[in-house]
């Protein structure tokens, strides 16, 4: 049921977005560029609007958004319930699942950080 609702929501969003891109191309370009500023996409000099802007509200865009939203359904964690077995990527590029790293009865500790 959740996947069906997400499908309807995303499909409606894509149809409305595509319609607005056809009817009001300049306004939608400004809107998409403003969204690009929030995500810092505009700061990359190798990307121009012509490279990525027209892909918004395309069929590939619909597929990608659905894939991400459906995958996130599996990643919800609730207090008192088992942890989700989220996919992770090793330093070697191999895709594994979080609970693959459990060993016997030892606790699994996750340490998050970043380097810039």
Buried (B, 14 or more C-beta within 10 A) or exposed (E): EEEEEBBEEBEEBBEEBBEBBEEEEEEBBEBBEEEBEEEEBBEEEEEEEEEBBBEBBBEEBBEEBBEEBBEEEEEEEEEEEEEBBEEBEEEEEEEEEBEEEEEEEEEEEEEEEEEE
